[in-house]
Amino acid sequence: MKLAVLAALEQRTALRCTMPGMTSSETAGYVAHHSGSPEVRTSCSPRTSSR
């Protein structure tokens, strides 16, 4: 349970921050890192299937 004094202070404080968008190469690196795949497509065109 929070102290009443700290709760009142918390209501009156705010943190504002912005995060700029990533470049195409940063996005590709991020996706490659999180997908575990060394090959990441950088185009938005749909992948064709050989089915």
mmCIF file of the C-alpha atoms, coordinates in Angstrom:
data_MODEL
# 
_entry.id   MODEL 
# 
loop_
_atom_site.group_PDB 
_atom_site.id 
_atom_site.type_symbol 
_atom_site.label_atom_id 
_atom_site.label_alt_id 
_atom_site.label_comp_id 
_atom_site.label_asym_id 
_atom_site.label_entity_id 
_atom_site.label_seq_id 
_atom_site.pdbx_PDB_ins_code 
_atom_site.Cartn_x 
_atom_site.Cartn_y 
_atom_site.Cartn_z 
_atom_site.occupancy 
_atom_site.B_iso_or_equiv 
_atom_site.pdbx_formal_charge 
_atom_site.auth_seq_id 
_atom_site.auth_comp_id 
_atom_site.auth_asym_id 
_atom_site.auth_atom_id 
_atom_site.pdbx_PDB_model_num 
ATOM 1  C CA . MET A 1 1  ? 0.000  0.000   0.000   1.00 0.00 ? 1  MET A CA 1 
ATOM 2  C CA . LYS A 1 2  ? 1.335  3.416   -0.914  1.00 0.00 ? 2  LYS A CA 1 
ATOM 3  C CA . LEU A 1 3  ? 1.615  6.245   1.528   1.00 0.00 ? 3  LEU A CA 1 
ATOM 4  C CA . ALA A 1 4  ? -1.008 8.941   1.004   1.00 0.00 ? 4  ALA A CA 1 
ATOM 5  C CA . VAL A 1 5  ? 1.669  11.625  0.567   1.00 0.00 ? 5  VAL A CA 1 
ATOM 6  C CA . LEU A 1 6  ? 3.403  9.649   -2.176  1.00 0.00 ? 6  LEU A CA 1 
ATOM 7  C CA . ALA A 1 7  ? 0.093  8.873   -3.883  1.00 0.00 ? 7  ALA A CA 1 
ATOM 8  C CA . ALA A 1 8  ? -0.755 12.578  -4.013  1.00 0.00 ? 8  ALA A CA 1 
ATOM 9  C CA . LEU A 1 9  ? 2.682  13.371  -5.436  1.00 0.00 ? 9  LEU A CA 1 
ATOM 10 C CA . GLU A 1 10 ? 2.373  10.620  -8.014  1.00 0.00 ? 10 GLU A CA 1 
ATOM 11 C CA . GLN A 1 11 ? -0.930 12.085  -9.236  1.00 0.00 ? 11 GLN A CA 1 
ATOM 12 C CA . ARG A 1 12 ? 0.795  15.401  -9.901  1.00 0.00 ? 12 ARG A CA 1 
ATOM 13 C CA . THR A 1 13 ? 3.851  14.153  -11.731 1.00 0.00 ? 13 THR A CA 1 
ATOM 14 C CA . ALA A 1 14 ? 4.102  12.966  -15.291 1.00 0.00 ? 14 ALA A CA 1 
ATOM 15 C CA . LEU A 1 15 ? 6.862  11.800  -17.548 1.00 0.00 ? 15 LEU A CA 1 
ATOM 16 C CA . ARG A 1 16 ? 6.704  12.680  -21.197 1.00 0.00 ? 16 ARG A CA 1 
ATOM 17 C CA . CYS A 1 17 ? 9.075  11.181  -23.682 1.00 0.00 ? 17 CYS A CA 1 
ATOM 18 C CA . THR A 1 18 ? 9.061  10.517  -27.375 1.00 0.00 ? 18 THR A CA 1 
ATOM 19 C CA . MET A 1 19 ? 10.813 7.850   -29.324 1.00 0.00 ? 19 MET A CA 1 
ATOM 20 C CA . PRO A 1 20 ? 11.613 8.628   -32.951 1.00 0.00 ? 20 PRO A CA 1 
ATOM 21 C CA . GLY A 1 21 ? 10.780 6.025   -35.581 1.00 0.00 ? 21 GLY A CA 1 
ATOM 22 C CA . MET A 1 22 ? 13.388 3.533   -36.685 1.00 0.00 ? 22 MET A CA 1 
ATOM 23 C CA . THR A 1 23 ? 15.064 3.613   -40.074 1.00 0.00 ? 23 THR A CA 1 
ATOM 24 C CA . SER A 1 24 ? 14.587 0.726   -42.517 1.00 0.00 ? 24 SER A CA 1 
ATOM 25 C CA . SER A 1 25 ? 17.943 -0.788  -41.591 1.00 0.00 ? 25 SER A CA 1 
ATOM 26 C CA . GLU A 1 26 ? 17.231 -0.433  -37.857 1.00 0.00 ? 26 GLU A CA 1 
ATOM 27 C CA . THR A 1 27 ? 13.846 -2.106  -38.350 1.00 0.00 ? 27 THR A CA 1 
ATOM 28 C CA . ALA A 1 28 ? 15.405 -4.977  -40.313 1.00 0.00 ? 28 ALA A CA 1 
ATOM 29 C CA . GLY A 1 29 ? 18.008 -5.486  -37.592 1.00 0.00 ? 29 GLY A CA 1 
ATOM 30 C CA . TYR A 1 30 ? 15.339 -5.422  -34.884 1.00 0.00 ? 30 TYR A CA 1 
ATOM 31 C CA . VAL A 1 31 ? 13.175 -7.971  -36.690 1.00 0.00 ? 31 VAL A CA 1 
ATOM 32 C CA . ALA A 1 32 ? 16.169 -10.224 -37.421 1.00 0.00 ? 32 ALA A CA 1 
ATOM 33 C CA . HIS A 1 33 ? 17.247 -10.101 -33.787 1.00 0.00 ? 33 HIS A CA 1 
ATOM 34 C CA . HIS A 1 34 ? 13.787 -10.908 -32.420 1.00 0.00 ? 34 HIS A CA 1 
ATOM 35 C CA . SER A 1 35 ? 12.829 -13.518 -35.022 1.00 0.00 ? 35 SER A CA 1 
ATOM 36 C CA . GLY A 1 36 ? 16.029 -15.509 -34.719 1.00 0.00 ? 36 GLY A CA 1 
ATOM 37 C CA . SER A 1 37 ? 16.268 -15.540 -38.500 1.00 0.00 ? 37 SER A CA 1 
ATOM 38 C CA . PRO A 1 38 ? 19.439 -14.257 -40.162 1.00 0.00 ? 38 PRO A CA 1 
ATOM 39 C CA . GLU A 1 39 ? 17.530 -13.433 -43.360 1.00 0.00 ? 39 GLU A CA 1 
ATOM 40 C CA . VAL A 1 40 ? 14.939 -10.683 -43.157 1.00 0.00 ? 40 VAL A CA 1 
ATOM 41 C CA . ARG A 1 41 ? 13.062 -9.306  -46.119 1.00 0.00 ? 41 ARG A CA 1 
ATOM 42 C CA . THR A 1 42 ? 13.026 -5.516  -46.212 1.00 0.00 ? 42 THR A CA 1 
ATOM 43 C CA . SER A 1 43 ? 10.313 -5.109  -48.842 1.00 0.00 ? 43 SER A CA 1 
ATOM 44 C CA . CYS A 1 44 ? 6.620  -5.050  -48.045 1.00 0.00 ? 44 CYS A CA 1 
ATOM 45 C CA . SER A 1 45 ? 5.593  -7.094  -51.059 1.00 0.00 ? 45 SER A CA 1 
ATOM 46 C CA . PRO A 1 46 ? 3.893  -10.406 -50.269 1.00 0.00 ? 46 PRO A CA 1 
ATOM 47 C CA . ARG A 1 47 ? 5.960  -13.544 -50.463 1.00 0.00 ? 47 ARG A CA 1 
ATOM 48 C CA . THR A 1 48 ? 4.985  -15.892 -53.283 1.00 0.00 ? 48 THR A CA 1 
ATOM 49 C CA . SER A 1 49 ? 4.273  -19.481 -52.488 1.00 0.00 ? 49 SER A CA 1 
ATOM 50 C CA . SER A 1 50 ? 5.213  -22.493 -54.593 1.00 0.00 ? 50 SER A CA 1 
ATOM 51 C CA . ARG A 1 51 ? 2.201  -24.526 -53.446 1.00 0.00 ? 51 ARG A CA 1 
# 
